[in-house]
């Protein structure tokens, strides 16, 4: 996985939702960026890739005042969930539920629906 190409593809695919991209860290295996969404919300993205496979991720959607809306990740610490290690935090870090969203594209589908319906 070429991380710089990944960033370019994200920018191109979601240009209608994104106002700006802040790059925090790009290495051969790590992507850390903040997408500034139209309307003031942000999506904080962290991905770790190994041999072209996504093996660790976190996507945190914050409103314009930096309050958590939804955070998705696959840190292996909620073993009681049916979708372990995939889970999401709804509205606050301690409100943890199953998550069927397992990549940025899944998350962006949700954001696209939410952001376009709130106009």
Buried (B, 14 or more C-beta within 10 A) or exposed (E): BEBEEBBEEBBEEBEEBBEEBEEEEBEEBBBBBBBBBEEEBBBBBBBBBEEEEBEBBBBBBBEEEEEBBBBBBBEEEBEEBEBBBBBBBBEEEEEBEEBEBBBBEBBBEBBEEEBEEEE
